[in-house]
Amino acid sequence: MVAEYFVPNAYITPHALLGEGPTYVPATDELYFVDIHRQTINGVALPESTSSTFHAANNEEPAPAIEVFDPWVEGASKIQTTKFAEPIGVLALTPESPKKFVVGAKHGFAVTEFGDAELKYIFDVYQTNAEMHSIMRFNDGNVDPTGRFFAGTMVQDFGDDGPAPIGTLYRLDPDGSVSTVFESCRIPNGLCWSAEGKTMFHSDSPTKTIWKYDYDITTGIPSNKRALVKIEEPNMVPDGMTISAQGDLFIALWGGSRIVQHDSKTGELKAIYKLPAEKVTCPTFGGKNLDQLFVTTASQNESLDYVWNEEDAKKDQGGEIFRFKVQGHSGLPRGVYKGEF
């Protein structure tokens, strides 16, 4: 059987409406993330000392315990926030991070300095299409091992049927040029690469599938698309995703209150990490040894009018960030965008 764990508590409590894009900066031991609905980038310096608790698998599988970091009571007061005039979907590190990021903003790829609310667009992908310029926004993305920034677009507002398949996955090369990678996306998500850079993983959330590609690291072109993992559980869709140096995928399941761990070669489900938050959005490895998972989540009520309260939090800790260790796994260094701007 598959080992199942429960992570009982959040680590820091930003009360995000739609927390996404966790990004660890090794040089400064800081964690950054976005709140898409509030149109913010948020940063927090991790404390030198922390306490943690070990938790065994719930189903008594012969698996190692996981180390869950105890709540950091001062975390919320130490989070720094920069608010923008439009939503930010994803962050890319630059050699100057954390002072400077390249981001997937509403209309395209832009440069910003944390603490400065100005966005300087490198490329506005919908500049010549007024309708798409209005209704689309950037969502998830990542930087490949050679410094190319991939990020995808989706419809910003949609109904129960989900967003129309009119999104696009774009690639920003270090020379500043932008190319179309995939079209007809609904919610592009979970982009990452194997340790040697020869395999790419990606999902379009409503397909409930993790796709695997051969990746030409010289050209930045993926090929030979095939299904690796199909999420069969109802009301759960794959959201953000990361890969360990040991070759396992850690996938956030929106609507599933969990991170699932799959073998990136075979697709085998190896472990389930359940969280007290239904809308789990994205994991990333961080910490000085890149051996800790930081997981963002979204609030049960994503309305801008919503005010966080303790009674709601007793039922669901959505909007907070979780932090735990998975024994035997550590992350790959996050890609850095290599372009000049």
PADO-58130 format. One line per field, with one value per residue: residue number from 1; x, y, z of N, C-alpha, C in turn. Coordinates in steps of 0.001 Angstrom, whole numbers, always signed. Layout:
<recs>
sedren c(NUM,...)
n.x c(X,...)
n.y c(Y,...)
n.z c(Z,...)
ca.x c(X,...)
ca.y c(Y,...)
ca.z c(Z,...)
c.x c(X,...)
c.y c(Y,...)
c.z c(Z,...)
</recs>
This chain:
<recs>
sedren c(1,2,3,4,5,6,7,8,9,10,11,12,13,14,15,16,17,18,19,20,21,22,23,24,25,26,27,28,29,30,31,32,33,34,35,36,37,38,39,40,41,42,43,44,45,46,47,48,49,50,51,52,53,54,55,56,57,58,59,60,61,62,63,64,65,66,67,68,69,70,71,72,73,74,75,76,77,78,79,80,81,82,83,84,85,86,87,88,89,90,91,92,93,94,95,96,97,98,99,100,101,102,103,104,105,106,107,108,109,110,111,112,113,114,115,116,117,118,119,120,121,122,123,124,125,126,127,128,129,130,131,132,133,134,135,136,137,138,139,140,141,142,143,144,145,146,147,148,149,150,151,152,153,154,155,156,157,158,159,160,161,162,163,164,165,166,167,168,169,170,171,172,173,174,175,176,177,178,179,180,181,182,183,184,185,186,187,188,189,190,191,192,193,194,195,196,197,198,199,200,201,202,203,204,205,206,207,208,209,210,211,212,213,214,215,216,217,218,219,220,221,222,223,224,225,226,227,228,229,230,231,232,233,234,235,236,237,238,239,240,241,242,243,244,245,246,247,248,249,250,251,252,253,254,255,256,257,258,259,260,261,262,263,264,265,266,267,268,269,270,271,272,273,274,275,276,277,278,279,280,281,282,283,284,285,286,287,288,289,290,291,292,293,294,295,296,297,298,299,300,301,302,303,304,305,306,307,308,309,310,311,312,313,314,315,316,317,318,319,320,321,322,323,324,325,326,327,328,329,330,331,332,333,334,335,336,337,338,339,340,341)
n.x c(+830,+244,+2010,+449,+364,-290,-206,-411,-474,-152,+2781,+3584,+1374,-69,-2655,-3581,-5556,-5393,-2846,+232,+2969,+5421,+8749,+12008,+14869,+18120,+20465,+19812,+18233,+15423,+11875,+9630,+6388,+3289,+141,-2380,-4990,-5017,-3060,-313,+3199,+4985,+7331,+9459,+11854,+13467,+13590,+16497,+16444,+14218,+11416,+10263,+8147,+7916,+6066,+4452,+3434,-70,-1416,+50,+2031,+5205,+7123,+9357,+9109,+7788,+9073,+7565,+7329,+6840,+4247,+5135,+4963,+5493,+5548,+3605,+3711,+6151,+6148,+6782,+5270,+4494,+2345,+649,-649,-1899,-2524,+2,+1352,+3486,+6899,+10248,+13586,+16407,+19860,+20101,+18241,+17035,+16231,+15434,+13100,+11997,+8757,+5675,+3227,+10,-261,+2018,+5569,+7511,+9655,+10492,+11293,+11460,+9540,+9116,+6448,+6316,+5957,+7942,+7507,+8844,+7884,+4766,+2362,-171,-508,-1430,-4001,-6891,-9126,-8190,-6155,-7572,-9001,-7271,-4690,-1403,-345,+1037,+4574,+8075,+11704,+13959,+16825,+18798,+18244,+15982,+12753,+9698,+6210,+2656,-595,-4017,-7636,-8823,-11196,-13791,-16529,-18458,-17887,-15254,-12145,-11966,-10306,-8067,-5655,-2035,+1207,+4177,+7600,+10267,+13248,+16793,+17762,+15727,+13690,+10415,+8628,+6003,+5030,+3044,-368,-3934,-4406,-5953,-5596,-2517,+70,+2413,+5128,+8223,+11588,+13623,+16584,+18819,+17906,+16722,+14128,+10837,+8116,+4638,+1392,-1995,-4354,-7297,-7334,-6560,-4186,-739,+1709,+4406,+7466,+9972,+12880,+14627,+17450,+19110,+17652,+15339,+12900,+10103,+9039,+7362,+5020,+3459,+1217,+1835,+863,-2428,-4979,-7377,-9261,-12394,-13220,-10667,-7815,-4663,-2360,+162,+3594,+6591,+9924,+12055,+15602,+16089,+14291,+11475,+8141,+6336,+3157,+678,-2716,-5434,-8438,-8138,-6865,-4159,-726,+678,+3007,+4842,+6623,+8824,+9572,+8060,+5505,+4372,+2475,+3717,+3519,+1258,+478,-1449,-3195,-4591,-6170,-8185,-7726,-4986,-2110,+660,+3873,+7304,+10811,+12942,+14931,+18206,+19538,+17962,+16013,+13450,+9928,+7947,+4663,+2094,-1297,-4842,-7483,-10669,-12706,-12407,-12985,-12422,-13582,-13553,-12842,-10432,-11028,-10958,-12772,-13448,-10915,-10568,-11912,-10737,-7506,-6788,-4972,-2735,+796,+2586,+5153,+7414,+9540,+10576,+11848,+14872,+14635,+15412,+15523,+16062,+18321,+16712,+15881,+17505,+16706,+18438,+18647,+19330,+18255)
n.y c(-1202,+2373,+4824,+7060,+10323,+12857,+16296,+18401,+21156,+24608,+26459,+29217,+32052,+33694,+34177,+34089,+34741,+33454,+31756,+31180,+30087,+29527,+30395,+29790,+31492,+30825,+32296,+34155,+32832,+33070,+33033,+33485,+34310,+34453,+36178,+35750,+36807,+39050,+40457,+40560,+40289,+38457,+38269,+36495,+36262,+33414,+32049,+31550,+29479,+26791,+24835,+21432,+18580,+15052,+12895,+9869,+7576,+7528,+5189,+3124,+2092,+641,+2987,+5809,+8368,+11697,+15020,+17695,+21154,+23213,+25676,+28977,+31544,+34227,+34596,+35760,+38487,+39182,+38991,+40520,+42674,+43472,+45296,+45167,+46671,+44835,+41270,+38887,+35901,+34076,+33704,+34287,+33585,+35785,+36684,+38759,+38398,+38491,+41040,+41581,+40289,+38334,+38130,+36366,+38275,+39939,+40508,+39577,+38900,+40402,+42684,+43234,+44879,+43724,+45318,+47519,+48668,+48813,+47500,+46473,+45814,+43208,+41803,+41997,+39759,+39824,+42217,+43092,+42211,+43150,+42048,+39583,+40632,+41798,+39712,+37646,+36156,+35564,+32420,+29674,+28685,+28138,+28067,+26731,+24395,+25790,+28458,+29513,+30986,+29647,+30134,+30111,+31087,+31866,+32102,+34808,+35156,+32865,+30487,+27737,+25789,+25956,+27426,+28536,+26756,+28507,+29372,+29772,+28314,+29938,+30724,+32476,+33420,+33767,+35799,+37576,+37075,+35754,+32742,+30570,+27692,+25677,+25646,+26189,+25748,+25290,+25612,+26082,+24417,+23393,+23026,+21408,+20001,+17088,+15969,+15846,+17366,+16406,+15599,+16853,+17956,+18570,+20009,+20453,+21635,+20970,+18628,+16675,+15326,+14467,+15311,+14016,+14757,+14444,+16417,+18864,+20182,+21945,+23439,+24101,+22914,+20882,+17466,+14439,+13880,+12300,+10589,+10491,+10411,+9969,+11612,+10165,+10558,+12032,+15530,+16433,+18067,+18317,+20737,+22985,+21777,+19998,+18634,+16169,+15825,+13187,+12144,+12018,+13181,+15795,+16641,+19062,+18752,+20374,+20844,+18468,+18401,+17699,+16686,+14668,+12053,+10904,+8519,+9706,+8357,+5991,+6668,+5655,+5822,+6882,+8065,+9895,+13085,+14571,+17609,+20158,+21779,+22413,+23426,+22988,+24357,+24688,+23153,+23629,+22992,+23973,+25704,+25577,+23280,+22469,+20593,+20650,+20841,+23480,+24571,+26150,+27366,+27910,+30079,+28978,+30732,+32821,+35423,+38925,+40417,+38906,+38357,+37085,+34751,+33170,+31085,+30072,+29182,+27021,+25065,+24893,+25424,+26884,+29128,+29437,+28628,+25631,+23570,+20995,+18052,+15481,+12436,+11415,+12805,+15648,+18938,+20128,+22710,+25795,+27045,+29846,+32797,+33727,+35979,+39393,+42592)
n.z c(+0,-304,+1486,+3712,+4927,+7427,+7559,+10093,+10659,+9636,+8601,+8222,+8206,+6006,+5195,+2528,-425,-2939,-2836,-4420,-6587,-4961,-4186,-3569,-2383,-2452,-1806,+127,+1919,+1826,+1344,-1277,-2557,-4397,-4178,-6101,-6478,-4786,-5968,-5294,-4506,-2152,+504,+2763,+5282,+6358,+9642,+11741,+13641,+14212,+15318,+15213,+14462,+14383,+12274,+11892,+9282,+8584,+7985,+8948,+7353,+6487,+6481,+6475,+9009,+8598,+8866,+10293,+10302,+13085,+13851,+13035,+14989,+14731,+12083,+10286,+10869,+9896,+7189,+4145,+1781,-1589,-3526,-6643,-9685,-11206,-11589,-10589,-11737,-11563,-10482,-11538,-10839,-10974,-11642,-9884,-7920,-4468,-5145,-7713,-10004,-12812,-14060,-14683,-15583,-15828,-18611,-19879,-19999,-17503,-15699,-12322,-9246,-5976,-3556,-5051,-6832,-9575,-12845,-15483,-18681,-20598,-22750,-24141,-24602,-25725,-26994,-29494,-29609,-28521,-27169,-26046,-24536,-22523,-21203,-20468,-18368,-16963,-15624,-14156,-14211,-15067,-14908,-17208,-17167,-18583,-18424,-19686,-19571,-19035,-19250,-18762,-20094,-19150,-19061,-17184,-15613,-15055,-15417,-14021,-15851,-16307,-17580,-20987,-23679,-24555,-23800,-23711,-23699,-23231,-24144,-22883,-24076,-23272,-24934,-25076,-26863,-27619,-27759,-28943,-27257,-26592,-27620,-27053,-24303,-21097,-18179,-17677,-15942,-13326,-14304,-14823,-14818,-15389,-13578,-15298,-17332,-19652,-19804,-19691,-17668,-17370,-16854,-17893,-16116,-16103,-17663,-15964,-15969,-15829,-17997,-19923,-21549,-24088,-23964,-25648,-24782,-25983,-27881,-26515,-27006,-26452,-27044,-28235,-26585,-23837,-21600,-18152,-15469,-14399,-12803,-10996,-9013,-8178,-8473,-7962,-9179,-10889,-9789,-9072,-9288,-8413,-8731,-7298,-6635,-6596,-8332,-8030,-8496,-6966,-6459,-6316,-5441,-6334,-4681,-3412,-944,-613,-1272,-3727,-4273,-6939,-8919,-11339,-13592,-13909,-13103,-10838,-7834,-4794,-2263,-93,+1053,+3253,+3821,+5990,+4289,+1612,-1008,-2438,-3804,-4786,-4550,-3472,-3268,-611,+1875,+3381,+2599,+588,+1273,+2179,+1860,+788,+782,-905,-536,-1184,-105,+1196,+647,-1914,-2481,-2894,-949,+1286,+4717,+6760,+9427,+12661,+13135,+10614,+9930,+11585,+10275,+7784,+6616,+4431,+2334,+3810,+4416,+4246,+5689,+5419,+5770,+3553,+4003,+2529,+174,-1788,-3239,-6636,-7662,-8241,-11459,-13023,-14666,-17532,-19097,-20168,-19023)
ca.x c(+0,+928,+2055,-323,+746,-1098,+535,-1524,-459,+560,+4030,+3336,-56,-325,-4089,-3702,-6763,-4908,-1409,+829,+4322,+6471,+10072,+13034,+16101,+19176,+21492,+19359,+17370,+14117,+10801,+8705,+5195,+2326,-1301,-2830,-6183,-4677,-2089,+856,+4345,+5241,+8611,+9693,+13153,+13258,+14348,+17657,+16081,+12821,+11091,+9522,+7589,+7904,+4762,+4490,+2347,-1350,-1904,+990,+2919,+6602,+7741,+9952,+8284,+8106,+9315,+6692,+7765,+5799,+3845,+6011,+3948,+5817,+5697,+2734,+4121,+7415,+5971,+6810,+4345,+4439,+1085,+738,-1903,-2433,-2090,+1250,+1091,+4658,+8159,+11480,+14788,+17435,+21105,+19971,+17199,+15611,+15876,+14832,+12493,+11185,+7484,+4549,+2214,-1255,-191,+3216,+6768,+7884,+10705,+10134,+12111,+10627,+9454,+8750,+5239,+6345,+6256,+8516,+7260,+9793,+7102,+3322,+2017,-1467,-524,-2164,-5329,-7513,-10004,-7359,-5432,-8476,-9563,-6275,-3606,-415,-524,+2238,+5706,+9349,+12893,+14628,+18213,+19694,+17884,+14797,+11586,+8434,+5030,+1444,-1728,-5357,-8698,-8760,-12467,-14523,-17624,-18371,-17355,-13807,-11693,-11923,-8969,-7477,-4387,-820,+2468,+5200,+8984,+11105,+14648,+17715,+17962,+14537,+12656,+9332,+8113,+4862,+5377,+1781,-1596,-5171,-4334,-6982,-4882,-1170,+538,+3308,+6244,+9525,+12496,+14448,+17881,+19730,+17297,+16303,+12699,+10008,+6818,+3710,-21,-3070,-5087,-8576,-7154,-6279,-3085,+636,+2282,+5857,+7989,+11403,+13224,+15884,+17982,+19799,+16684,+14215,+11667,+9645,+8439,+6970,+4110,+2739,+650,+2573,-28,-3816,-5635,-8685,-10199,-13289,-13078,-9269,-7059,-3277,-2016,+1606,+4358,+8044,+10602,+13214,+16840,+16041,+13448,+10047,+7307,+5461,+2087,-438,-4038,-6482,-9656,-7817,-6232,-2992,+379,+935,+4385,+4865,+7876,+8766,+9835,+6994,+4211,+3893,+2165,+4585,+3088,+244,+655,-2717,-3106,-5896,-6570,-8699,-7188,-3537,-1775,+1997,+5015,+8663,+11839,+13687,+15825,+19607,+19938,+16885,+15433,+12148,+8866,+7066,+3444,+1091,-2697,-5802,-8590,-11961,-13423,-11399,-13485,-11644,-14289,-13466,-11967,-10053,-11440,-10493,-13759,-13243,-9617,-10700,-12462,-9864,-6379,-6433,-4369,-1499,+1924,+3004,+6578,+7772,+10614,+10347,+13149,+15460,+14413,+15796,+15169,+17062,+18409,+15728,+16475,+17654,+16586,+19784,+18614,+19656,+17095)
ca.y c(+0,+3664,+5510,+8305,+11153,+14054,+17474,+18976,+22604,+25516,+26988,+30650,+32284,+34949,+34281,+34430,+34307,+32456,+31645,+30433,+30434,+29604,+30506,+29900,+32178,+30242,+33247,+34925,+31976,+33713,+32434,+34421,+33698,+35451,+36034,+36194,+37647,+40332,+41089,+40846,+39417,+38462,+37667,+36296,+35709,+32265,+32209,+30663,+28304,+26392,+23566,+20541,+17365,+13939,+12244,+8593,+7364,+7256,+3841,+2163,+1519,+671,+4107,+6741,+9492,+12988,+16083,+18836,+22324,+23773,+27023,+30097,+32481,+35576,+34596,+36684,+39878,+39425,+38896,+41794,+42577,+44514,+45177,+45640,+47099,+43696,+40029,+38205,+34468,+33256,+34421,+33656,+34155,+36383,+36782,+39837,+38075,+38760,+42416,+41677,+39086,+38352,+37552,+36245,+39205,+39743,+40608,+39014,+38811,+41724,+42756,+44065,+44776,+43571,+46579,+48536,+48169,+49032,+46393,+46889,+44691,+42772,+41405,+41913,+38739,+40104,+43652,+43379,+41595,+43870,+41167,+38674,+41488,+42086,+38565,+36637,+36447,+34497,+31527,+29044,+28567,+27769,+28314,+25465,+24380,+26689,+29854,+29966,+31125,+29186,+30487,+29932,+31986,+31299,+33090,+35301,+34898,+31815,+29893,+26360,+24934,+26140,+28357,+28065,+26317,+29538,+29768,+29429,+28239,+30712,+30600,+33673,+33029,+34770,+36942,+38422,+36643,+34951,+31729,+29771,+26282,+24960,+26429,+25514,+25399,+25815,+26113,+25504,+24283,+22352,+22792,+21118,+19199,+16092,+16487,+16014,+18314,+15772,+15287,+17938,+17555,+19691,+19634,+21410,+21098,+20289,+17295,+15775,+14485,+14938,+14935,+13858,+15078,+14524,+17843,+19218,+21250,+22892,+24310,+24447,+22413,+19576,+16610,+13095,+14006,+11098,+10688,+9808,+10212,+10405,+11775,+9528,+10954,+13116,+16858,+16766,+18314,+18681,+22160,+23135,+20533,+20110,+17350,+16037,+15394,+11736,+11774,+11900,+14367,+16158,+17296,+19610,+18443,+21347,+20121,+17170,+18544,+16821,+16545,+13266,+11795,+9882,+8253,+10435,+7445,+4990,+7208,+4970,+6618,+6404,+8578,+10948,+13997,+15290,+18897,+20675,+22835,+21709,+23941,+22963,+24989,+24508,+22874,+23863,+22651,+25103,+25454,+25688,+22035,+22172,+19325,+20908,+21243,+24591,+24345,+27211,+26951,+28993,+30173,+28441,+31878,+33585,+36758,+40041,+40958,+37977,+38700,+35870,+34656,+31943,+30013,+29457,+28522,+25730,+24113,+24803,+26346,+27388,+30452,+29414,+27919,+24476,+23274,+19689,+17314,+14118,+11797,+10813,+13625,+17058,+19573,+20612,+24180,+26412,+27702,+31306,+33376,+34167,+37120,+40737,+43465)
ca.z c(+0,-349,+2771,+3809,+6057,+7658,+8011,+10860,+10914,+8743,+9139,+8310,+7986,+5289,+4888,+1110,-1127,-3892,-2699,-5542,-7000,-3943,-4798,-2534,-2810,-1621,-1365,+1288,+2732,+1853,+556,-1913,-3135,-4865,-3948,-7414,-6374,-4150,-6857,-4478,-4273,-720,+845,+4188,+5648,+7230,+10886,+11908,+14433,+14147,+15962,+14328,+15054,+13443,+12140,+11187,+8320,+9235,+7707,+9526,+6350,+6923,+5786,+7439,+9436,+8010,+9838,+10029,+11052,+13948,+13443,+13349,+15448,+14286,+10636,+9565,+11076,+9221,+5743,+3437,+644,-2609,-4253,-8017,-10304,-11944,-10950,-10924,-11637,-11280,-10338,-12007,-10260,-11824,-10868,-8901,-6945,-4541,-5474,-9037,-10565,-14018,-13644,-15595,-15085,-16521,-20068,-20480,-19180,-17008,-14684,-11185,-8046,-4793,-2835,-6031,-7477,-11013,-13742,-16761,-19569,-21618,-23912,-23928,-25601,-26344,-27293,-30733,-29535,-27406,-26382,-25256,-23588,-21422,-20475,-20128,-17431,-16835,-14489,-13625,-15106,-14443,-15720,-17520,-16668,-19310,-18187,-20425,-18694,-19603,-18455,-19549,-19881,-18994,-18902,-15810,-14938,-15750,-14669,-13549,-16919,-16384,-18613,-22373,-24074,-25406,-23208,-24440,-22978,-23933,-23705,-22978,-24175,-22719,-25829,-25021,-27811,-27049,-28677,-28507,-27048,-26768,-27654,-26620,-22887,-20184,-17001,-17713,-14570,-12872,-15217,-14227,-15641,-14710,-13139,-16429,-18255,-20897,-19725,-19180,-17140,-17467,-16821,-18165,-14965,-16342,-18257,-14836,-16433,-15864,-19281,-19952,-22873,-24343,-23993,-26304,-23938,-26857,-28551,-25649,-27616,-25983,-28066,-27796,-25446,-23412,-20258,-17097,-14321,-14562,-11509,-11157,-7964,-8587,-7860,-7732,-10408,-10599,-9823,-9166,-9178,-8400,-8833,-6417,-7273,-6657,-9458,-7760,-8662,-5858,-7201,-5536,-5984,-6031,-4339,-2823,+370,-566,-2207,-4038,-4717,-7983,-9607,-12610,-14702,-14071,-12708,-9635,-6649,-3718,-960,-62,+2182,+3378,+4504,+6430,+3356,+438,-2267,-2393,-5083,-5369,-3677,-3952,-2295,-88,+2995,+2981,+1940,-364,+1702,+2795,+942,+1145,+5,-854,-630,-1416,+844,+774,+90,-2651,-2786,-2361,+214,+2418,+5840,+7476,+10818,+13300,+13009,+9294,+9918,+12272,+9307,+6619,+6753,+3113,+2316,+4592,+3826,+5019,+5535,+5981,+5119,+3108,+4168,+1336,-1021,-1762,-4493,-7578,-7638,-9127,-12603,-12996,-16005,-17905,-19988,-19699,-19128)
c.x c(+870,+885,+1274,+74,-259,-203,-469,-1581,+282,+1829,+3956,+1930,-302,-1790,-4311,-5059,-6411,-3384,-845,+2313,+5367,+7848,+11094,+14292,+17246,+20147,+21105,+18481,+16007,+13135,+9911,+7520,+4261,+946,-1950,-4020,-5887,-3611,-820,+1966,+4713,+6562,+8781,+11073,+12926,+14125,+15493,+17283,+14582,+12638,+10243,+9069,+7568,+6543,+4915,+3341,+1074,-1775,-900,+1810,+4364,+7393,+8314,+8995,+8702,+8241,+8511,+7125,+6592,+5461,+4836,+5113,+4231,+5857,+4883,+3213,+5398,+7310,+5938,+6022,+4505,+3191,+1217,-636,-2561,-1895,-764,+1002,+2278,+5907,+9301,+12657,+15668,+18732,+21053,+18881,+17817,+15240,+15125,+14337,+12019,+9910,+6582,+3432,+904,-1059,+1034,+4354,+7219,+8972,+10193,+11154,+11186,+10695,+9088,+7578,+5219,+6686,+6794,+8413,+8418,+9051,+5646,+2769,+705,-1602,-1377,-3562,-6044,-8376,-9189,-6567,-6271,-8787,-8524,-5330,-2620,-667,+831,+3357,+6957,+10481,+13606,+16101,+19174,+19299,+16769,+13596,+10336,+7292,+3802,+332,-3033,-6361,-8757,-10033,-13253,-15573,-17370,-17790,-15845,-13425,-11694,-10487,-8304,-6178,-3212,+342,+3535,+6588,+9708,+12565,+15559,+17973,+16759,+13452,+11643,+8789,+6898,+5289,+4149,+655,-2748,-5092,-5530,-6325,-3497,-523,+1718,+4513,+7528,+10299,+13240,+15835,+18833,+19162,+16774,+14818,+11962,+8659,+5916,+2289,-879,-4188,-6399,-8467,-6873,-5095,-1749,+1251,+3799,+6342,+9489,+11745,+14599,+16463,+18731,+18836,+15566,+12881,+11311,+8986,+8024,+6111,+3438,+2276,+1495,+1665,-1404,-4457,-7071,-9716,-11088,-12985,-11644,-8584,-5623,-3055,-496,+2336,+5839,+8641,+11795,+14437,+16877,+15029,+11979,+9352,+6444,+4408,+1008,-1747,-5044,-7782,-9409,-7160,-4947,-1920,+540,+2332,+4375,+6274,+7816,+9068,+8656,+5593,+3658,+3632,+2936,+4157,+2055,+470,-602,-2532,-4495,-6332,-6989,-7978,-5669,-3026,-389,+3032,+6320,+9629,+12587,+14456,+17256,+20134,+18912,+16173,+14083,+11145,+8085,+5856,+2480,-305,-3575,-6920,-9846,-12817,-12399,-11854,-12601,-12293,-14117,-12461,-11701,-10573,-11105,-11483,-13632,-11950,-9642,-11197,-11509,-8774,-5886,-5954,-3058,-420,+2392,+4466,+6878,+8882,+10133,+11695,+13618,+15281,+14834,+15550,+16363,+17164,+17435,+16446,+16492,+17573,+17896,+19801,+19062,+18443,+17415)
c.y c(+1259,+4316,+6814,+9041,+12290,+15139,+18340,+20487,+23363,+26018,+28509,+30933,+33627,+35184,+34706,+34010,+33208,+32460,+30751,+30782,+30486,+29513,+30731,+30542,+31684,+31272,+33967,+34119,+32639,+32941,+33546,+33641,+34799,+35143,+36620,+37142,+39013,+41097,+41490,+39824,+39576,+37752,+37557,+35678,+34577,+32400,+31202,+29379,+28050,+25100,+22733,+19309,+16274,+13255,+10966,+8525,+6987,+5809,+2756,+1431,+1586,+1734,+5064,+7868,+10747,+14021,+17307,+20004,+22922,+25192,+28079,+31275,+33907,+35690,+35652,+38124,+40209,+39305,+40297,+41642,+43765,+44285,+45841,+46022,+45977,+42416,+39512,+36714,+33653,+34129,+33607,+34364,+34771,+36403,+37846,+39558,+38088,+40200,+42494,+40311,+39374,+37606,+37313,+37095,+38991,+39630,+39948,+38919,+40213,+41588,+43637,+43873,+44676,+44844,+47743,+47992,+48353,+47737,+46956,+45715,+44460,+42468,+41244,+40979,+39019,+41564,+43990,+42782,+42151,+42966,+40239,+39446,+41732,+40860,+37558,+37119,+35286,+33702,+30972,+29000,+28172,+28093,+26994,+25527,+25302,+28153,+30397,+29963,+30730,+29622,+30458,+30878,+31215,+32435,+33511,+34988,+33873,+31206,+28455,+25419,+25063,+27074,+27722,+27700,+27305,+30072,+29248,+29303,+28922,+30424,+31914,+33242,+34120,+35960,+37870,+38046,+35741,+34020,+31047,+28311,+25394,+25976,+25588,+25009,+25982,+26430,+25478,+25547,+23319,+22045,+22490,+20164,+18198,+16669,+16725,+16915,+17714,+15402,+16471,+17376,+18784,+19163,+20794,+20957,+20389,+18923,+16240,+14851,+15200,+14397,+14945,+14062,+14795,+16006,+18041,+20423,+22304,+23905,+24791,+23962,+21042,+18793,+15288,+13145,+12674,+11278,+9892,+9447,+10743,+10465,+11278,+10017,+12101,+14400,+17225,+16981,+18678,+20172,+22266,+21835,+20866,+18720,+17330,+15625,+13886,+11234,+11548,+13241,+14558,+17101,+17786,+19244,+19456,+20567,+18814,+17214,+17732,+17161,+15056,+13134,+10636,+9717,+8887,+9547,+6516,+5541,+6595,+5956,+6045,+6890,+9674,+11769,+14863,+16533,+19332,+21881,+22141,+22123,+24075,+23389,+24663,+24164,+23346,+23420,+23913,+24704,+25389,+24432,+21592,+20866,+19487,+21310,+22398,+24501,+25516,+26628,+28172,+28924,+29497,+29525,+32790,+34995,+37831,+40654,+40089,+38461,+37431,+35904,+33272,+30801,+29302,+28655,+27187,+24647,+23876,+25853,+26845,+28826,+30512,+28603,+26830,+24165,+21933,+19051,+15925,+13421,+11162,+11625,+15063,+17631,+19842,+22131,+24776,+27147,+29212,+31815,+34074,+35389,+38413,+41636,+44823)
c.z c(+0,+1029,+2701,+5083,+6226,+8215,+8761,+10929,+9832,+9429,+9290,+7789,+7297,+4981,+3441,+565,-2131,-3840,-3791,-5663,-5913,-4590,-3699,-3128,-1928,-1038,-85,+2241,+2945,+987,+23,-2466,-3581,-4281,-5199,-7298,-5758,-4934,-6116,-4702,-2805,-436,+2340,+4379,+6640,+8477,+10979,+12632,+14335,+14923,+15016,+15083,+13995,+13467,+11325,+10186,+9053,+9102,+8081,+8472,+6864,+6156,+6824,+7792,+8689,+9117,+9448,+10912,+11820,+13520,+13930,+13699,+14990,+12765,+9928,+9694,+10313,+7700,+5146,+2142,-290,-3442,-5626,-8557,-11091,-11315,-11486,-10732,-11177,-11267,-10946,-11370,-11347,-11017,-9783,-7869,-5546,-4857,-6792,-9495,-11976,-13665,-14851,-15025,-15863,-18028,-20690,-19487,-18791,-15960,-13546,-10079,-6851,-3953,-3727,-6841,-8988,-11747,-15053,-17722,-20538,-22910,-23506,-25003,-26324,-26772,-28512,-30743,-28312,-26539,-25486,-24203,-22345,-20571,-19994,-19030,-17447,-15561,-14054,-14664,-14355,-15419,-15958,-17101,-17397,-19187,-19030,-19480,-19470,-18684,-19355,-19159,-19775,-18907,-17435,-15022,-15736,-14827,-14295,-14600,-17069,-17511,-19991,-22746,-25039,-24814,-24011,-23468,-23821,-23345,-23955,-22957,-23601,-23626,-25883,-25996,-27118,-28116,-28075,-28419,-27289,-26860,-27105,-25182,-22133,-18947,-17005,-16340,-14467,-13733,-14439,-15129,-14779,-14428,-14294,-17510,-19541,-20928,-19104,-18734,-17095,-17307,-17287,-17244,-15295,-17026,-17194,-15139,-16290,-17149,-19196,-21383,-22927,-24506,-24618,-25587,-24762,-27465,-27638,-26172,-27036,-27124,-27435,-26529,-25135,-21974,-19276,-15929,-14672,-13179,-11641,-10142,-8436,-7817,-7500,-9075,-10044,-10747,-9953,-8879,-9103,-8452,-7894,-7217,-7434,-7684,-9166,-7962,-7423,-6434,-6243,-6221,-5460,-5801,-3623,-1465,+467,-1600,-2470,-4625,-5707,-8538,-10990,-13816,-14972,-13809,-11436,-8501,-5466,-2340,-1149,+1199,+2279,+4246,+4949,+5604,+2072,-848,-2163,-3772,-5623,-4299,-4304,-2877,-1887,+1149,+2494,+2295,+900,-24,+2393,+1718,+1547,+214,+199,-1028,-880,-387,+301,+138,-584,-3007,-2159,-1126,+1459,+3453,+6637,+8909,+11365,+13149,+11671,+9276,+10647,+11315,+8139,+6747,+5400,+3166,+3078,+3860,+4788,+4711,+6193,+5159,+4719,+3133,+2858,+67,-768,-3150,-5387,-7452,-8652,-10262,-12452,-14429,-16382,-18830,-19347,-19922,-18543)
</recs>
